[in-house]
Amino acid sequence: MKTFALVTRGDGDSEKLAQRIRDALLEEGWSESEYPELCVAVGGDGTMLEAFHTYYPKYPQVAFVGLHTGRLGFYADWKRHEVAWLIELILHETPRIVEYPLVRVEIEIEDGTYLRFLALNEIIVRSPSLRTLVLDVWLNAKRFETFRGDGLILATPSGSTAYTHSVGGSVIHPSLEVLQLSEIAGVNNIEYRTLGRSLVIPSHHVLDLFPLDEGRELLIGVDGRAHHIAKVRRIRGKVAEEKVRFARYRPFPFWQRVREKFLGDG
């Protein structure tokens, strides 16, 4: 690796650390690039999501590494006081590359056009207003249920520790090529019923969501980026063929990461 990019959360501490990394790499003959082999995200998980959406579409072979200066930092392998160690390894060691699954949705509009989105964490489907969202849920071309509630989350395994975790979804190891469909405040009463549990859908299965509200206007969240889309005929979701690459300069097992971020070091 000899080309790099830096993305920071924009605060003073992160900017200083990023500049330290930049100076060290440039001094050793590396070059900054819009098509980097290595992208260093200095900040929190939001910074890593920004880095992914900035550089992955340009160069899918980019590998990401995170330096944590934010709050949770689930994607970050390194803490701010370890920056010198990280720089030394970037300059002199070859990282182990690990790949995580992504989720892809294809949104069909009534006029026959399509919108396509790729997410590292999750894609959220909600009503753009305070009205109850009503969707028919189909799996492999067969109707499964009608969902009524605030929304649905289509999450990757790494995204299972984000919003999906907050609504009671399962934590899934990223070696599993699946997506997880979770409800946001589903309506369950004597008249309306849903399964009321997250579904873990394998890569060879296809999920279709059909909006039933008049106007079919939806709010689609892609890793925190909001898209207001009207006249939606269908949303098709599945595990993406593409994967995201992370550069591991030291071992950091997934379950250790989960324990430290949610249960603490004790």
MINUZA-558263 format. One record per residue (C-alpha): residue number from 1; residue in one letter; x, y, z. Coordinates in pm, 1 decimal, decimal comma. Example, Ala and Ser with C-alpha at 12.3 -4.5 7.8 and 13.67 -1.06 7.14 Angstrom:
% residues 2
<seq:1; type:A; east:1230,0; north:-450,0; up:780,0>
<seq:2; type:S; east:1367,0; north:-106,0; up:714,0>
This chain:
% residues 266
<seq:1; type:M; east:0,0; north:0,0; up:0,0>
<seq:2; type:K; east:127,2; north:344,6; up:-92,4>
<seq:3; type:T; east:-182,6; north:562,0; up:-139,2>
<seq:4; type:F; east:-407,5; north:679,4; up:142,7>
<seq:5; type:A; east:-694,9; north:903,8; up:243,3>
<seq:6; type:L; east:-800,7; north:1045,3; up:579,2>
<seq:7; type:V; east:-1150,4; north:1117,4; up:706,5>
<seq:8; type:T; east:-1204,4; north:1284,8; up:1044,2>
<seq:9; type:R; east:-1500,9; north:1373,1; up:1262,3>
<seq:10; type:G; east:-1391,5; north:1738,7; up:1240,2>
<seq:11; type:D; east:-1302,2; north:1815,7; up:1601,4>
<seq:12; type:G; east:-963,8; north:1956,7; up:1697,4>
<seq:13; type:D; east:-825,6; north:1639,0; up:1852,0>
<seq:14; type:S; east:-917,0; north:1426,7; up:1549,9>
<seq:15; type:E; east:-771,2; north:1683,1; up:1310,0>
<seq:16; type:K; east:-440,2; north:1687,6; up:1497,9>
<seq:17; type:L; east:-414,7; north:1309,7; up:1498,5>
<seq:18; type:A; east:-503,1; north:1295,2; up:1129,7>
<seq:19; type:Q; east:-235,6; north:1551,5; up:1049,3>
<seq:20; type:R; east:17,1; north:1347,0; up:1243,8>
<seq:21; type:I; east:-70,4; north:1040,4; up:1036,7>
<seq:22; type:R; east:-62,0; north:1242,4; up:713,3>
<seq:23; type:D; east:279,9; north:1391,7; up:785,9>
<seq:24; type:A; east:429,2; north:1051,9; up:872,4>
<seq:25; type:L; east:296,9; north:879,0; up:561,4>
<seq:26; type:L; east:393,5; north:1160,1; up:325,3>
<seq:27; type:E; east:744,0; north:1166,9; up:471,6>
<seq:28; type:E; east:780,9; north:796,7; up:387,7>
<seq:29; type:G; east:675,6; north:839,9; up:25,8>
<seq:30; type:W; east:302,7; north:769,8; up:48,8>
<seq:31; type:S; east:61,7; north:993,5; up:-141,8>
<seq:32; type:E; east:-292,0; north:1111,2; up:-69,0>
<seq:33; type:S; east:-540,3; north:998,0; up:-330,8>
<seq:34; type:E; east:-907,7; north:1012,0; up:-422,7>
<seq:35; type:Y; east:-868,9; north:641,0; up:-501,0>
<seq:36; type:P; east:-677,3; north:521,4; up:-193,2>
<seq:37; type:E; east:-557,3; north:174,8; up:-110,7>
<seq:38; type:L; east:-591,7; north:260,3; up:260,6>
<seq:39; type:C; east:-842,9; north:494,3; up:423,0>
<seq:40; type:V; east:-791,9; north:593,3; up:787,4>
<seq:41; type:A; east:-1106,7; north:710,5; up:967,3>
<seq:42; type:V; east:-1023,5; north:924,4; up:1271,0>
<seq:43; type:G; east:-1330,3; north:963,8; up:1489,3>
<seq:44; type:G; east:-1623,4; north:738,6; up:1572,7>
<seq:45; type:D; east:-1852,5; north:503,3; up:1386,7>
<seq:46; type:G; east:-2014,4; north:791,4; up:1200,7>
<seq:47; type:T; east:-1670,9; north:881,6; up:1065,5>
<seq:48; type:M; east:-1620,7; north:528,6; up:937,1>
<seq:49; type:L; east:-1961,0; north:539,0; up:765,6>
<seq:50; type:E; east:-1866,3; north:869,6; up:603,4>
<seq:51; type:A; east:-1534,0; north:721,9; up:491,4>
<seq:52; type:F; east:-1711,6; north:420,2; up:342,4>
<seq:53; type:H; east:-1961,6; north:627,5; up:143,8>
<seq:54; type:T; east:-1690,8; north:867,8; up:27,0>
<seq:55; type:Y; east:-1429,0; north:621,3; up:-95,9>
<seq:56; type:Y; east:-1586,8; north:278,6; up:-146,6>
<seq:57; type:P; east:-1792,9; north:388,0; up:-452,1>
<seq:58; type:K; east:-1478,4; north:529,4; up:-612,6>
<seq:59; type:Y; east:-1246,8; north:237,1; up:-535,5>
<seq:60; type:P; east:-1407,8; north:-76,6; up:-387,8>
<seq:61; type:Q; east:-1066,2; north:-231,0; up:-320,0>
<seq:62; type:V; east:-990,7; north:31,8; up:-55,5>
<seq:63; type:A; east:-921,2; north:-106,5; up:293,1>
<seq:64; type:F; east:-1038,3; north:85,5; up:600,1>
<seq:65; type:V; east:-886,7; north:124,2; up:945,0>
<seq:66; type:G; east:-1030,7; north:325,5; up:1233,6>
<seq:67; type:L; east:-866,5; north:537,5; up:1505,1>
<seq:68; type:H; east:-1116,8; north:602,3; up:1781,9>
<seq:69; type:T; east:-1170,6; north:957,3; up:1910,1>
<seq:70; type:G; east:-1550,4; north:947,2; up:1926,9>
<seq:71; type:R; east:-1796,7; north:782,5; up:2162,3>
<seq:72; type:L; east:-1865,2; north:417,8; up:2075,6>
<seq:73; type:G; east:-1612,5; north:344,3; up:1800,7>
<seq:74; type:F; east:-1724,1; north:-9,4; up:1718,7>
<seq:75; type:Y; east:-1540,2; north:-4,9; up:1385,9>
<seq:76; type:A; east:-1219,0; north:139,9; up:1533,0>
<seq:77; type:D; east:-931,3; north:-94,9; up:1617,8>
<seq:78; type:W; east:-712,9; north:178,9; up:1763,9>
<seq:79; type:K; east:-736,0; north:437,0; up:2041,9>
<seq:80; type:R; east:-593,5; north:788,0; up:2025,8>
<seq:81; type:H; east:-297,1; north:713,3; up:2252,6>
<seq:82; type:E; east:-193,2; north:432,9; up:2013,8>
<seq:83; type:V; east:-149,8; north:655,5; up:1708,5>
<seq:84; type:A; east:231,7; north:619,7; up:1699,6>
<seq:85; type:W; east:200,9; north:240,8; up:1707,6>
<seq:86; type:L; east:-58,1; north:248,5; up:1428,5>
<seq:87; type:I; east:164,4; north:469,6; up:1212,1>
<seq:88; type:E; east:460,5; north:236,6; up:1263,8>
<seq:89; type:L; east:257,1; north:-65,9; up:1156,7>
<seq:90; type:I; east:108,0; north:109,0; up:852,8>
<seq:91; type:L; east:456,9; north:200,9; up:735,1>
<seq:92; type:H; east:628,6; north:-130,4; up:800,2>
<seq:93; type:E; east:374,0; north:-413,2; up:817,9>
<seq:94; type:T; east:132,5; north:-576,4; up:574,5>
<seq:95; type:P; east:-214,6; north:-588,2; up:728,4>
<seq:96; type:R; east:-446,9; north:-886,1; up:729,1>
<seq:97; type:I; east:-750,3; north:-798,2; up:517,8>
<seq:98; type:V; east:-1091,8; north:-901,1; up:649,9>
<seq:99; type:E; east:-1413,2; north:-860,2; up:454,4>
<seq:100; type:Y; east:-1757,1; north:-777,7; up:593,0>
<seq:101; type:P; east:-2093,3; north:-824,3; up:414,3>
<seq:102; type:L; east:-2294,9; north:-526,1; up:290,7>
<seq:103; type:V; east:-2667,5; north:-484,1; up:227,9>
<seq:104; type:R; east:-2808,2; north:-362,3; up:-102,9>
<seq:105; type:V; east:-3156,5; north:-235,3; up:-183,7>
<seq:106; type:E; east:-3312,7; north:-165,7; up:-519,7>
<seq:107; type:I; east:-3609,5; north:70,5; up:-512,0>
<seq:108; type:E; east:-3852,8; north:48,3; up:-802,9>
<seq:109; type:I; east:-4048,2; north:368,3; up:-874,7>
<seq:110; type:E; east:-4391,3; north:367,8; up:-1038,7>
<seq:111; type:D; east:-4250,1; north:520,0; up:-1360,0>
<seq:112; type:G; east:-4023,1; north:217,4; up:-1406,4>
<seq:113; type:T; east:-3699,7; north:380,0; up:-1285,9>
<seq:114; type:Y; east:-3478,8; north:234,2; up:-1012,5>
<seq:115; type:L; east:-3271,5; north:369,7; up:-725,9>
<seq:116; type:R; east:-2997,3; north:155,9; up:-573,9>
<seq:117; type:F; east:-2826,4; north:192,7; up:-237,3>
<seq:118; type:L; east:-2545,4; north:6,3; up:-63,1>
<seq:119; type:A; east:-2500,5; north:20,4; up:316,3>
<seq:120; type:L; east:-2233,7; north:-78,4; up:565,5>
<seq:121; type:N; east:-2462,0; north:-66,6; up:872,3>
<seq:122; type:E; east:-2826,5; north:-58,9; up:775,2>
<seq:123; type:I; east:-3102,6; north:66,9; up:551,9>
<seq:124; type:I; east:-3409,6; north:198,6; up:732,7>
<seq:125; type:V; east:-3757,4; north:222,0; up:578,7>
<seq:126; type:R; east:-3995,1; north:465,1; up:747,9>
<seq:127; type:S; east:-4293,5; north:685,0; up:678,9>
<seq:128; type:P; east:-4188,4; north:1046,8; up:611,6>
<seq:129; type:S; east:-4462,4; north:1161,3; up:850,6>
<seq:130; type:L; east:-4593,5; north:1044,7; up:1187,0>
<seq:131; type:R; east:-4839,6; north:808,5; up:1017,7>
<seq:132; type:T; east:-4816,3; north:434,4; up:1065,2>
<seq:133; type:L; east:-4612,3; north:267,9; up:793,0>
<seq:134; type:V; east:-4790,8; north:-18,2; up:615,9>
<seq:135; type:L; east:-4588,3; north:-260,3; up:402,8>
<seq:136; type:D; east:-4645,7; north:-604,1; up:257,2>
<seq:137; type:V; east:-4341,3; north:-821,7; up:330,6>
<seq:138; type:W; east:-4253,5; north:-1091,4; up:76,8>
<seq:139; type:L; east:-3977,8; north:-1351,0; up:96,2>
<seq:140; type:N; east:-3865,3; north:-1534,6; up:-216,9>
<seq:141; type:A; east:-4169,9; north:-1417,1; up:-415,5>
<seq:142; type:K; east:-4418,9; north:-1532,3; up:-149,3>
<seq:143; type:R; east:-4614,9; north:-1304,2; up:81,2>
<seq:144; type:F; east:-4498,3; north:-1338,4; up:442,8>
<seq:145; type:E; east:-4690,3; north:-1070,8; up:637,5>
<seq:146; type:T; east:-4827,8; north:-718,7; up:637,6>
<seq:147; type:F; east:-4623,5; north:-492,9; up:863,1>
<seq:148; type:R; east:-4773,9; north:-195,5; up:1044,6>
<seq:149; type:G; east:-4557,0; north:22,2; up:1265,4>
<seq:150; type:D; east:-4292,3; north:291,5; up:1264,3>
<seq:151; type:G; east:-4050,3; north:122,2; up:1025,5>
<seq:152; type:L; east:-3823,0; north:-164,4; up:929,6>
<seq:153; type:I; east:-3444,3; north:-201,8; up:946,3>
<seq:154; type:L; east:-3240,0; north:-404,7; up:698,2>
<seq:155; type:A; east:-2906,8; north:-452,0; up:874,4>
<seq:156; type:T; east:-2573,1; north:-608,3; up:792,6>
<seq:157; type:P; east:-2403,3; north:-832,3; up:1050,9>
<seq:158; type:S; east:-2173,9; north:-544,8; up:1153,9>
<seq:159; type:G; east:-2480,9; north:-319,1; up:1162,9>
<seq:160; type:S; east:-2646,9; north:-561,6; up:1403,7>
<seq:161; type:T; east:-2463,5; north:-377,6; up:1682,4>
<seq:162; type:A; east:-2613,7; north:-40,7; up:1580,4>
<seq:163; type:Y; east:-2983,0; north:57,9; up:1548,4>
<seq:164; type:T; east:-3091,6; north:-305,5; up:1518,2>
<seq:165; type:H; east:-2938,2; north:-378,7; up:1858,7>
<seq:166; type:S; east:-3144,7; north:-94,2; up:2007,3>
<seq:167; type:V; east:-3473,4; north:-247,0; up:1887,0>
<seq:168; type:G; east:-3393,3; north:-592,9; up:2024,8>
<seq:169; type:G; east:-3229,4; north:-755,3; up:1723,8>
<seq:170; type:S; east:-2962,6; north:-1022,4; up:1747,4>
<seq:171; type:V; east:-2587,0; north:-956,6; up:1733,2>
<seq:172; type:I; east:-2456,6; north:-1142,8; up:1427,7>
<seq:173; type:H; east:-2095,8; north:-1227,5; up:1348,9>
<seq:174; type:P; east:-1983,4; north:-1062,4; up:1021,6>
<seq:175; type:S; east:-1849,1; north:-1391,6; up:886,4>
<seq:176; type:L; east:-2214,8; north:-1480,9; up:818,9>
<seq:177; type:E; east:-2346,0; north:-1351,5; up:486,7>
<seq:178; type:V; east:-2694,9; north:-1254,3; up:599,9>
<seq:179; type:L; east:-2914,5; north:-951,5; up:646,0>
<seq:180; type:Q; east:-3136,9; north:-896,5; up:948,7>
<seq:181; type:L; east:-3486,7; north:-752,8; up:915,0>
<seq:182; type:S; east:-3607,8; north:-588,1; up:1237,7>
<seq:183; type:E; east:-3924,3; north:-404,3; up:1331,2>
<seq:184; type:I; east:-3939,8; north:-52,5; up:1471,5>
<seq:185; type:A; east:-4243,8; north:-37,8; up:1701,1>
<seq:186; type:G; east:-4455,7; north:-290,6; up:1514,9>
<seq:187; type:V; east:-4830,6; north:-283,0; up:1580,1>
<seq:188; type:N; east:-4958,2; north:-606,3; up:1734,4>
<seq:189; type:N; east:-5316,7; north:-633,1; up:1856,7>
<seq:190; type:I; east:-5633,1; north:-836,5; up:1800,2>
<seq:191; type:E; east:-5672,0; north:-696,3; up:1447,5>
<seq:192; type:Y; east:-5312,7; north:-655,4; up:1323,3>
<seq:193; type:R; east:-5041,6; north:-913,3; up:1375,9>
<seq:194; type:T; east:-4677,3; north:-938,9; up:1272,1>
<seq:195; type:L; east:-4414,6; north:-1194,3; up:1366,8>
<seq:196; type:G; east:-4273,3; north:-945,0; up:1616,0>
<seq:197; type:R; east:-3920,2; north:-1083,3; up:1588,9>
<seq:198; type:S; east:-3616,6; north:-1013,0; up:1374,4>
<seq:199; type:L; east:-3569,5; north:-1227,8; up:1064,6>
<seq:200; type:V; east:-3219,4; north:-1340,5; up:964,6>
<seq:201; type:I; east:-3221,4; north:-1379,9; up:586,2>
<seq:202; type:P; east:-2943,7; north:-1568,7; up:401,9>
<seq:203; type:S; east:-2763,9; north:-1433,7; up:97,9>
<seq:204; type:H; east:-2950,6; north:-1651,6; up:-153,5>
<seq:205; type:H; east:-3293,0; north:-1526,6; up:-39,2>
<seq:206; type:V; east:-3468,9; north:-1212,4; up:-160,8>
<seq:207; type:L; east:-3675,5; north:-971,2; up:49,0>
<seq:208; type:D; east:-3942,1; north:-752,3; up:-114,0>
<seq:209; type:L; east:-4131,9; north:-471,9; up:57,5>
<seq:210; type:F; east:-4444,6; north:-327,2; up:-105,0>
<seq:211; type:P; east:-4581,0; north:0,4; up:41,0>
<seq:212; type:L; east:-4959,4; north:3,1; up:73,3>
<seq:213; type:D; east:-5014,4; north:366,8; up:173,3>
<seq:214; type:E; east:-5164,5; north:608,1; up:-77,4>
<seq:215; type:G; east:-4886,7; north:805,2; up:-246,3>
<seq:216; type:R; east:-4629,5; north:542,8; up:-146,5>
<seq:217; type:E; east:-4389,9; north:805,1; up:-13,7>
<seq:218; type:L; east:-4111,3; north:670,4; up:204,9>
<seq:219; type:L; east:-3815,6; north:793,3; up:406,1>
<seq:220; type:I; east:-3516,0; north:571,9; up:329,9>
<seq:221; type:G; east:-3217,3; north:598,0; up:563,8>
<seq:222; type:V; east:-2887,3; north:467,6; up:429,0>
<seq:223; type:D; east:-2629,9; north:460,9; up:709,2>
<seq:224; type:G; east:-2784,3; north:777,9; up:850,6>
<seq:225; type:R; east:-2830,4; north:954,7; up:515,8>
<seq:226; type:A; east:-3195,4; north:1040,2; up:453,1>
<seq:227; type:H; east:-3367,5; north:1004,7; up:115,7>
<seq:228; type:H; east:-3733,1; north:1108,2; up:65,2>
<seq:229; type:I; east:-3871,3; north:896,6; up:-218,6>
<seq:230; type:A; east:-4225,8; north:913,1; up:-356,1>
<seq:231; type:K; east:-4433,4; north:670,5; up:-563,9>
<seq:232; type:V; east:-4238,9; north:365,9; up:-453,0>
<seq:233; type:R; east:-4367,4; north:43,3; up:-606,8>
<seq:234; type:R; east:-4125,7; north:-199,0; up:-442,6>
<seq:235; type:I; east:-3813,0; north:-219,6; up:-229,6>
<seq:236; type:R; east:-3597,1; north:-524,2; up:-292,5>
<seq:237; type:G; east:-3332,5; north:-601,9; up:-31,4>
<seq:238; type:K; east:-3062,2; north:-867,2; up:-19,4>
<seq:239; type:V; east:-2708,3; north:-935,2; up:89,3>
<seq:240; type:A; east:-2484,9; north:-749,3; up:-155,5>
<seq:241; type:E; east:-2240,8; north:-932,2; up:-378,3>
<seq:242; type:E; east:-1983,6; north:-667,1; up:-282,2>
<seq:243; type:K; east:-1797,3; north:-668,3; up:48,0>
<seq:244; type:V; east:-1611,6; north:-401,0; up:243,2>
<seq:245; type:R; east:-1245,0; north:-455,0; up:333,0>
<seq:246; type:F; east:-1083,3; north:-369,1; up:667,0>
<seq:247; type:A; east:-708,0; north:-357,4; up:730,4>
<seq:248; type:R; east:-622,3; north:-540,1; up:1053,4>
<seq:249; type:Y; east:-276,7; north:-451,0; up:1183,4>
<seq:250; type:R; east:-337,8; north:-655,8; up:1499,7>
<seq:251; type:P; east:-595,6; north:-913,1; up:1609,0>
<seq:252; type:F; east:-923,5; north:-770,7; up:1736,6>
<seq:253; type:P; east:-1180,6; north:-1055,4; up:1747,9>
<seq:254; type:F; east:-1542,4; north:-957,7; up:1685,7>
<seq:255; type:W; east:-1675,1; north:-1095,6; up:2015,0>
<seq:256; type:Q; east:-1403,6; north:-912,3; up:2208,0>
<seq:257; type:R; east:-1514,4; north:-596,4; up:2028,3>
<seq:258; type:V; east:-1876,6; north:-661,9; up:2125,7>
<seq:259; type:R; east:-1787,7; north:-727,8; up:2489,3>
<seq:260; type:E; east:-1572,7; north:-416,6; up:2524,8>
<seq:261; type:K; east:-1822,1; north:-184,8; up:2356,8>
<seq:262; type:F; east:-2136,2; north:-309,1; up:2531,5>
<seq:263; type:L; east:-2023,7; north:-473,7; up:2854,9>
<seq:264; type:G; east:-1702,7; north:-285,7; up:2932,0>
<seq:265; type:D; east:-1350,5; north:-407,5; up:2998,4>
<seq:266; type:G; east:-1427,5; north:-561,8; up:3335,7>
